[in-house]
Amino acid sequence: MFKSEAAFWYRTQEMFRLQSIHMYGISGLAVGLGIPMTAYLKKYAVKEILGAPIVIQPKS
């Protein structure tokens, strides 16, 4: 977070003032990687390093 400067207040301020796309890129990358990785975990029943299955609980 610090190397990408996402933890600094002025980056958040720039984002809300639509002066920079830096934070939108970070957020978009997180969503863009999170959706396929979650689908992969659900489809292939991936296990942890210790052998326990990773289970994603459905929301109510």
Backbone atoms as SQL, in Angstrom:
CREATE TABLE atoms (id INTEGER PRIMARY KEY, chain TEXT, resi INTEGER, resn TEXT, atom TEXT, x REAL, y REAL, z REAL);
INSERT INTO atoms VALUES
  (1, 'A', 1, 'MET', 'N', 0.812, -1.185, 0.000),
  (2, 'A', 1, 'MET', 'CA', 0.000, 0.000, 0.000),
  (3, 'A', 1, 'MET', 'C', 0.866, 1.264, 0.000),
  (4, 'A', 2, 'PHE', 'N', 1.990, 1.228, 0.706),
  (5, 'A', 2, 'PHE', 'CA', 2.818, 2.426, 0.757),
  (6, 'A', 2, 'PHE', 'C', 3.634, 2.613, -0.512),
  (7, 'A', 3, 'LYS', 'N', 4.091, 1.536, -1.116),
  (8, 'A', 3, 'LYS', 'CA', 4.864, 1.665, -2.351),
  (9, 'A', 3, 'LYS', 'C', 4.008, 2.202, -3.492),
  (10, 'A', 4, 'SER', 'N', 2.730, 1.860, -3.511),
  (11, 'A', 4, 'SER', 'CA', 1.842, 2.360, -4.561),
  (12, 'A', 4, 'SER', 'C', 1.227, 3.709, -4.190),
  (13, 'A', 5, 'GLU', 'N', 1.557, 4.215, -3.001),
  (14, 'A', 5, 'GLU', 'CA', 1.053, 5.477, -2.470),
  (15, 'A', 5, 'GLU', 'C', -0.456, 5.463, -2.253),
  (16, 'A', 6, 'ALA', 'N', -1.051, 4.297, -2.155),
  (17, 'A', 6, 'ALA', 'CA', -2.499, 4.195, -1.941),
  (18, 'A', 6, 'ALA', 'C', -2.876, 4.509, -0.497),
  (19, 'A', 7, 'ALA', 'N', -1.913, 4.481, 0.422),
  (20, 'A', 7, 'ALA', 'CA', -2.210, 4.732, 1.829),
  (21, 'A', 7, 'ALA', 'C', -2.130, 6.218, 2.184),
  (22, 'A', 8, 'PHE', 'N', -1.798, 7.055, 1.231),
  (23, 'A', 8, 'PHE', 'CA', -1.636, 8.474, 1.521),
  (24, 'A', 8, 'PHE', 'C', -2.927, 9.240, 1.236),
  (25, 'A', 9, 'TRP', 'N', -3.209, 10.214, 2.074),
  (26, 'A', 9, 'TRP', 'CA', -4.468, 10.947, 1.998),
  (27, 'A', 9, 'TRP', 'C', -4.630, 11.699, 0.687),
  (28, 'A', 10, 'TYR', 'N', -3.534, 12.213, 0.142),
  (29, 'A', 10, 'TYR', 'CA', -3.670, 13.016, -1.074),
  (30, 'A', 10, 'TYR', 'C', -4.071, 12.171, -2.278),
  (31, 'A', 11, 'ARG', 'N', -3.738, 10.886, -2.299),
  (32, 'A', 11, 'ARG', 'CA', -4.198, 10.017, -3.391),
  (33, 'A', 11, 'ARG', 'C', -5.708, 9.832, -3.344),
  (34, 'A', 12, 'THR', 'N', -6.251, 9.680, -2.128),
  (35, 'A', 12, 'THR', 'CA', -7.695, 9.555, -1.978),
  (36, 'A', 12, 'THR', 'C', -8.382, 10.861, -2.371),
  (37, 'A', 13, 'GLN', 'N', -7.786, 11.971, -1.995),
  (38, 'A', 13, 'GLN', 'CA', -8.343, 13.271, -2.355),
  (39, 'A', 13, 'GLN', 'C', -8.343, 13.457, -3.874),
  (40, 'A', 14, 'GLU', 'N', -7.251, 13.075, -4.534),
  (41, 'A', 14, 'GLU', 'CA', -7.190, 13.164, -5.994),
  (42, 'A', 14, 'GLU', 'C', -8.259, 12.308, -6.645),
  (43, 'A', 15, 'MET', 'N', -8.509, 11.120, -6.068),
  (44, 'A', 15, 'MET', 'CA', -9.497, 10.212, -6.638),
  (45, 'A', 15, 'MET', 'C', -10.892, 10.844, -6.603),
  (46, 'A', 16, 'PHE', 'N', -11.274, 11.402, -5.447),
  (47, 'A', 16, 'PHE', 'CA', -12.613, 11.970, -5.325),
  (48, 'A', 16, 'PHE', 'C', -12.770, 13.274, -6.094),
  (49, 'A', 17, 'ARG', 'N', -11.683, 13.938, -6.390),
  (50, 'A', 17, 'ARG', 'CA', -11.743, 15.158, -7.208),
  (51, 'A', 17, 'ARG', 'C', -11.576, 14.855, -8.699),
  (52, 'A', 18, 'LEU', 'N', -11.473, 13.563, -9.031),
  (53, 'A', 18, 'LEU', 'CA', -11.307, 13.092, -10.410),
  (54, 'A', 18, 'LEU', 'C', -10.082, 13.712, -11.090),
  (55, 'A', 19, 'GLN', 'N', -8.995, 13.860, -10.327),
  (56, 'A', 19, 'GLN', 'CA', -7.764, 14.429, -10.851),
  (57, 'A', 19, 'GLN', 'C', -6.757, 13.356, -11.259),
  (58, 'A', 20, 'SER', 'N', -6.954, 12.135, -10.789),
  (59, 'A', 20, 'SER', 'CA', -5.995, 11.072, -11.075),
  (60, 'A', 20, 'SER', 'C', -6.725, 9.728, -11.132),
  (61, 'A', 21, 'ILE', 'N', -6.242, 8.836, -11.983),
  (62, 'A', 21, 'ILE', 'CA', -6.860, 7.510, -12.071),
  (63, 'A', 21, 'ILE', 'C', -6.059, 6.463, -11.300),
  (64, 'A', 22, 'HIS', 'N', -5.075, 6.904, -10.530),
  (65, 'A', 22, 'HIS', 'CA', -4.191, 5.992, -9.798),
  (66, 'A', 22, 'HIS', 'C', -4.982, 5.049, -8.885),
  (67, 'A', 23, 'MET', 'N', -5.852, 5.606, -8.053),
  (68, 'A', 23, 'MET', 'CA', -6.614, 4.785, -7.107),
  (69, 'A', 23, 'MET', 'C', -7.666, 3.940, -7.817),
  (70, 'A', 24, 'TYR', 'N', -8.235, 4.459, -8.913),
  (71, 'A', 24, 'TYR', 'CA', -9.196, 3.668, -9.670),
  (72, 'A', 24, 'TYR', 'C', -8.509, 2.454, -10.293),
  (73, 'A', 25, 'GLY', 'N', -7.267, 2.613, -10.685),
  (74, 'A', 25, 'GLY', 'CA', -6.507, 1.489, -11.227),
  (75, 'A', 25, 'GLY', 'C', -6.259, 0.420, -10.185),
  (76, 'A', 26, 'ILE', 'N', -5.911, 0.837, -8.968),
  (77, 'A', 26, 'ILE', 'CA', -5.675, -0.115, -7.880),
  (78, 'A', 26, 'ILE', 'C', -6.976, -0.842, -7.522),
  (79, 'A', 27, 'SER', 'N', -8.072, -0.090, -7.411),
  (80, 'A', 27, 'SER', 'CA', -9.368, -0.698, -7.086),
  (81, 'A', 27, 'SER', 'C', -9.834, -1.628, -8.200),
  (82, 'A', 28, 'GLY', 'N', -9.664, -1.211, -9.434),
  (83, 'A', 28, 'GLY', 'CA', -10.060, -2.041, -10.570),
  (84, 'A', 28, 'GLY', 'C', -9.258, -3.321, -10.653),
  (85, 'A', 29, 'LEU', 'N', -7.973, -3.231, -10.346),
  (86, 'A', 29, 'LEU', 'CA', -7.132, -4.428, -10.349),
  (87, 'A', 29, 'LEU', 'C', -7.565, -5.406, -9.267),
  (88, 'A', 30, 'ALA', 'N', -7.915, -4.882, -8.089),
  (89, 'A', 30, 'ALA', 'CA', -8.372, -5.751, -6.993),
  (90, 'A', 30, 'ALA', 'C', -9.665, -6.474, -7.362),
  (91, 'A', 31, 'VAL', 'N', -10.605, -5.755, -7.959),
  (92, 'A', 31, 'VAL', 'CA', -11.871, -6.378, -8.368),
  (93, 'A', 31, 'VAL', 'C', -11.622, -7.336, -9.527),
  (94, 'A', 32, 'GLY', 'N', -10.784, -6.903, -10.474),
  (95, 'A', 32, 'GLY', 'CA', -10.486, -7.727, -11.645),
  (96, 'A', 32, 'GLY', 'C', -9.792, -9.038, -11.305),
  (97, 'A', 33, 'LEU', 'N', -9.008, -9.060, -10.244),
  (98, 'A', 33, 'LEU', 'CA', -8.372, -10.305, -9.806),
  (99, 'A', 33, 'LEU', 'C', -9.242, -11.079, -8.818),
  (100, 'A', 34, 'GLY', 'N', -10.015, -10.368, -8.012),
  (101, 'A', 34, 'GLY', 'CA', -10.809, -11.012, -6.969),
  (102, 'A', 34, 'GLY', 'C', -11.937, -11.873, -7.502),
  (103, 'A', 35, 'ILE', 'N', -12.620, -11.409, -8.521),
  (104, 'A', 35, 'ILE', 'CA', -13.756, -12.160, -9.069),
  (105, 'A', 35, 'ILE', 'C', -13.309, -13.488, -9.687),
  (106, 'A', 36, 'PRO', 'N', -12.302, -13.500, -10.584),
  (107, 'A', 36, 'PRO', 'CA', -11.891, -14.793, -11.142),
  (108, 'A', 36, 'PRO', 'C', -11.255, -15.733, -10.110),
  (109, 'A', 37, 'MET', 'N', -10.531, -15.167, -9.142),
  (110, 'A', 37, 'MET', 'CA', -9.905, -16.028, -8.133),
  (111, 'A', 37, 'MET', 'C', -10.960, -16.669, -7.228),
  (112, 'A', 38, 'THR', 'N', -12.004, -15.926, -6.891),
  (113, 'A', 38, 'THR', 'CA', -13.082, -16.499, -6.083),
  (114, 'A', 38, 'THR', 'C', -13.799, -17.599, -6.853),
  (115, 'A', 39, 'ALA', 'N', -14.039, -17.372, -8.131),
  (116, 'A', 39, 'ALA', 'CA', -14.683, -18.398, -8.963),
  (117, 'A', 39, 'ALA', 'C', -13.803, -19.639, -9.062),
  (118, 'A', 40, 'TYR', 'N', -12.493, -19.448, -9.179),
  (119, 'A', 40, 'TYR', 'CA', -11.548, -20.570, -9.246),
  (120, 'A', 40, 'TYR', 'C', -11.570, -21.374, -7.946),
  (121, 'A', 41, 'LEU', 'N', -11.574, -20.680, -6.805),
  (122, 'A', 41, 'LEU', 'CA', -11.601, -21.366, -5.514),
  (123, 'A', 41, 'LEU', 'C', -12.872, -22.186, -5.348),
  (124, 'A', 42, 'LYS', 'N', -13.990, -21.641, -5.780),
  (125, 'A', 42, 'LYS', 'CA', -15.259, -22.359, -5.662),
  (126, 'A', 42, 'LYS', 'C', -15.322, -23.552, -6.613),
  (127, 'A', 43, 'LYS', 'N', -14.828, -23.397, -7.827),
  (128, 'A', 43, 'LYS', 'CA', -14.955, -24.444, -8.842),
  (129, 'A', 43, 'LYS', 'C', -14.042, -25.638, -8.568),
  (130, 'A', 44, 'TYR', 'N', -12.796, -25.386, -8.165),
  (131, 'A', 44, 'TYR', 'CA', -11.820, -26.461, -8.047),
  (132, 'A', 44, 'TYR', 'C', -11.579, -26.940, -6.617),
  (133, 'A', 45, 'ALA', 'N', -12.323, -26.448, -5.644),
  (134, 'A', 45, 'ALA', 'CA', -12.218, -26.868, -4.245),
  (135, 'A', 45, 'ALA', 'C', -10.764, -26.896, -3.784),
  (136, 'A', 46, 'VAL', 'N', -10.114, -25.768, -3.867),
  (137, 'A', 46, 'VAL', 'CA', -8.714, -25.623, -3.497),
  (138, 'A', 46, 'VAL', 'C', -8.556, -25.807, -1.995),
  (139, 'A', 47, 'LYS', 'N', -7.407, -26.369, -1.582),
  (140, 'A', 47, 'LYS', 'CA', -7.143, -26.593, -0.164),
  (141, 'A', 47, 'LYS', 'C', -6.036, -25.669, 0.322),
  (142, 'A', 48, 'GLU', 'N', -6.022, -25.436, 1.651),
  (143, 'A', 48, 'GLU', 'CA', -4.970, -24.642, 2.269),
  (144, 'A', 48, 'GLU', 'C', -3.675, -25.432, 2.281),
  (145, 'A', 49, 'ILE', 'N', -2.605, -24.803, 2.732),
  (146, 'A', 49, 'ILE', 'CA', -1.302, -25.470, 2.818),
  (147, 'A', 49, 'ILE', 'C', -1.366, -26.657, 3.771),
  (148, 'A', 50, 'LEU', 'N', -2.131, -26.521, 4.843),
  (149, 'A', 50, 'LEU', 'CA', -2.241, -27.596, 5.829),
  (150, 'A', 50, 'LEU', 'C', -3.230, -28.680, 5.427),
  (151, 'A', 51, 'GLY', 'N', -3.918, -28.504, 4.306),
  (152, 'A', 51, 'GLY', 'CA', -4.811, -29.539, 3.799),
  (153, 'A', 51, 'GLY', 'C', -6.287, -29.303, 4.040),
  (154, 'A', 52, 'ALA', 'N', -6.633, -28.273, 4.796),
  (155, 'A', 52, 'ALA', 'CA', -8.041, -27.988, 5.058),
  (156, 'A', 52, 'ALA', 'C', -8.662, -27.333, 3.820),
  (157, 'A', 53, 'PRO', 'N', -9.877, -27.706, 3.462),
  (158, 'A', 53, 'PRO', 'CA', -10.506, -27.094, 2.278),
  (159, 'A', 53, 'PRO', 'C', -10.864, -25.640, 2.535),
  (160, 'A', 54, 'ILE', 'N', -10.757, -24.824, 1.492),
  (161, 'A', 54, 'ILE', 'CA', -11.157, -23.430, 1.565),
  (162, 'A', 54, 'ILE', 'C', -12.635, -23.370, 1.191),
  (163, 'A', 55, 'VAL', 'N', -13.457, -22.935, 2.139),
  (164, 'A', 55, 'VAL', 'CA', -14.896, -22.890, 1.929),
  (165, 'A', 55, 'VAL', 'C', -15.351, -21.438, 2.006),
  (166, 'A', 56, 'ILE', 'N', -16.038, -20.974, 0.971),
  (167, 'A', 56, 'ILE', 'CA', -16.590, -19.628, 0.968),
  (168, 'A', 56, 'ILE', 'C', -18.069, -19.744, 1.264),
  (169, 'A', 57, 'GLN', 'N', -18.473, -19.200, 2.413),
  (170, 'A', 57, 'GLN', 'CA', -19.853, -19.310, 2.865),
  (171, 'A', 57, 'GLN', 'C', -20.757, -18.409, 2.028),
  (172, 'A', 58, 'PRO', 'N', -21.915, -18.909, 1.580),
  (173, 'A', 58, 'PRO', 'CA', -22.848, -18.046, 0.847),
  (174, 'A', 58, 'PRO', 'C', -23.479, -17.023, 1.786),
  (175, 'A', 59, 'LYS', 'N', -23.764, -15.837, 1.238),
  (176, 'A', 59, 'LYS', 'CA', -24.390, -14.799, 2.050),
  (177, 'A', 59, 'LYS', 'C', -25.892, -15.009, 2.099),
  (178, 'A', 60, 'SER', 'N', -26.477, -14.601, 3.211),
  (179, 'A', 60, 'SER', 'CA', -27.923, -14.767, 3.370),
  (180, 'A', 60, 'SER', 'C', -28.677, -13.646, 2.697);
